[in-house]
């Protein structure tokens, strides 16, 4: 009833040229016109151009980003769970991570055209604060679609408009990043002392889990976990690379 009323009201509302362009872009990306355009205006507003509302809060896409992150993760997890019924939790977690990590979402955001929609203060743009600008906007956009159309529609949007057209799952599964080698290369280039320590293992009802940590110049950095020593060291190396700002989380 609510959505039908919104659709009726929007039919007779005059739109600015900017709004018309945004509506066209949303329809192209989502496959449906927005019912509540305000959600998408907010989804494409970076905190660098946020305005303070009557309640004293800065209006940006950060809250929608938080919501969209959860919805996106749930939809991808559900899809992988059903697509790979005989794979274990470790496999499913790893593949989901490869799909929804910062770098992947940032690239996807640009591919679907969010780089042309997001509003941000270009005078403040720098590598650190805006390195995930389009990925963050993508998550906010998903949050807007969820609030505008509901979970079932949003889940279909995620799978049919984002995942299936842009991700070759077999290629994702087969792709591997050797974080340990990447970290070793960095340490050699920076003449840094690097050490991998396996701290031990514990066994639960299903499997043994190893713990490893990376030590750089006698400073403990990332701590990782895995079903064998190699996986634990890779996890620790990945977390260390994130801490050093060499890769995105």
N, C-alpha and C positions, 0 to 999 in steps of 0.2 A: 504494500500500500504506500509506504513511504517513498520507495524508489519510483513508483508510478507517478506520484505527486510531484517529485523532483523533476521527472522527465517532462511532465506537463508544463510546469513553471518555466523550465529552461527553454521550452519551445518559443515562448513569447518574450524572453529576456534579450535586451540589446547587448551585443558584445563588442568590445573594442577590437581593433585589428590584432593587437597582441594576444588577446584571449582567443580569437578565432584561429590564430596560428597554433596556439597551444592545444586547442581542441582537436585540430587536424592531426597534430603530432601524436596526441594521446590515442586517437582512433587508429592511426597507422601502427603504433607500437602495441596497443592492447587488443585491437580488433573490435572496440566498442566505444561509443561516445561516453564521456564522463557524466555522471549524474550530479556530482558535487565538485565543481571545478576548483573550489577553494583548496581542496585536499591536494591537488596536483600543483597548484601555485605554491603551496607550502613545501611540497616534496622537492621542488626544484629551486628552493631558496637556501643557499648555504649560510652558515652562521656568520660569515664575514659581511653579509649585507642584511643581517637580521634587524628588525625594528622592534622596539619595545611597545607592547600592547597596553591596554587600560589596566591590566592586572600587574603591570610591571615586569612581565616576562618577555624575553626576546623570542620572537617568532622565527624559527628556522626549521630545517628539515630533520633536526637531530632526534626528536621524539619519534617521528615516522620512521627514521632509519633504525631505531631500536626495535620497533614493532616489525618492520619489514625483514629485518635480520632473522627474527624468530620464525616468521611465517615461511620465509624462503628455506631456512634450514629444515623446518618440519616437512615441507612439501618434497624437498629433495630426499630427505631421509625415508619418507613413506614410499617414494618412487623406487629408490634403490632396494629397500626392504622387500618389495613385491617383485621386482625384476630379477633379483638374485636370491631366491629362497634358500639356497644351500650354502651361502657364504656366511662367514662368521662376523662377529661385531667389529673386529679389527679391520677387516676388508671394507665393510660398509662405511666405517668412520673415516678411513683413509680416502676413499673415493669421494665421499661427500666433501671432505676438506679440500680436495683438489678442485672441486667445482666451485665452492663458495668462498675460497680464500680471497684476500684483498686484491691481489694481482689479477686473478681470473675475473672477478666482478668488475674491476676497473676497466679491463679490456672489453667486457661484455657491455658495460654501460656506454662506452664509446661506439661500439658496433650498432647498437640500437638507436643511436642518435641523441643520447642524453647530454652529450657535450655541447649540443646546440641549444639546449633548453635550460641548463642549470645557470642560476644567477649567482655570481660571486664577485668579490672585490678584486679585480685583476691587479690592482696596485699592491696588494698584499700577498699575491701569489708567490709561493716558494715551494721547493721540493718536499719539505717535511710536512708542512701543514696542509698541502693540497695533493699529496701523492696518491690518495685514495678518493679524490673528489668525485669521480664518476661512479665508482663502486658504491660509495656512501649514498649518492643520489639514487642509484638503482635500488638499493635497499629501501630508501624512503619512498620511492615510486611504487614498489611492491606493497608497502604499508598503505599507501593511498588506494591502490586497487582493491586491497582487502577491505578497507573501510567503506569504499564506494560500492563494491559489488558483492561482498561476502566471500567466505573461505572457498567454497566450491568453485566459483568463477575464478578466483585468484589462483587456486591450485592449477586449474586448467591453463590459465595464462602463463604461469611459471613453466609448466611442462611443455606446452605446445608453442609458445612464443619465445622462450628463453633457452630451455635446456635442449630440446630435440633439434632445433635448427642450428645451434651454435656449438654443441658438444658432441664429439664422436666418443662415446663411452668406452669403446674398445681401445681407442688411442689414449684416453685418459688413464685407463687401467694399466696399459703397457708403458706409459711414460714414467720415468723414474728420475728423480733429482738426487745426485749424490752429495748431500749436504756436508758430509765429512770431508770429501775431497775439496769441495768449495771452501771450507773453513781452513783446511791445510794450505791451500793455495794463497789464501789471504794472509795467513800467519807467515808464510815464507816471504811474501811481498813486503809485509810490514816489519819483518824481522822480529816477530813476536814469539814468545815461548808458549807452546801449545801442548796440552796433555789431555788424554781421555782416560778417565778412571771409571772402572766398573765397580760400583759400591756393593753389589750383592744381588740377591734374588729372593723372592718369596713365592710360595706356592699356595694357590687357592683351590677351590673345588674343581676348577676347570683347566687351569694351566699355570705354568711358571712364568713370573714376570721379573725381568731384570731391570736394574736401575743403574744409570751411568751419568756422569757429569763431565763437563768440559772445564778445564782450568787454563786461563790465559794469563800469562805473566804472574803466576801464583795467585790469581784472583778467580774464585769460583764463579762460573757463568751459568750456562743452561744445564738443567737437569732433565734427563729423558728416561723414557720407559719403553719396554718392548718385550716381546715373547722370546727373544734371544738377545745376545750381547750386541750383535750388529745393529738390530733395530733400535735398541736402547741408545746406542752411540749416535745413530742417525737422528733420532729424536732430539737428543741433547745438542747435537751440532746445529740442527735447524733452529732451535730456540736461541742458541748463542748467536747465530747469524741475524736473527730478528733483533736481539738485544744490541747488536753492533750496528744496526741500521743497514745491513747489507742486503736483506730481503724483507718483503712485507709479510706480516702475519696473515 
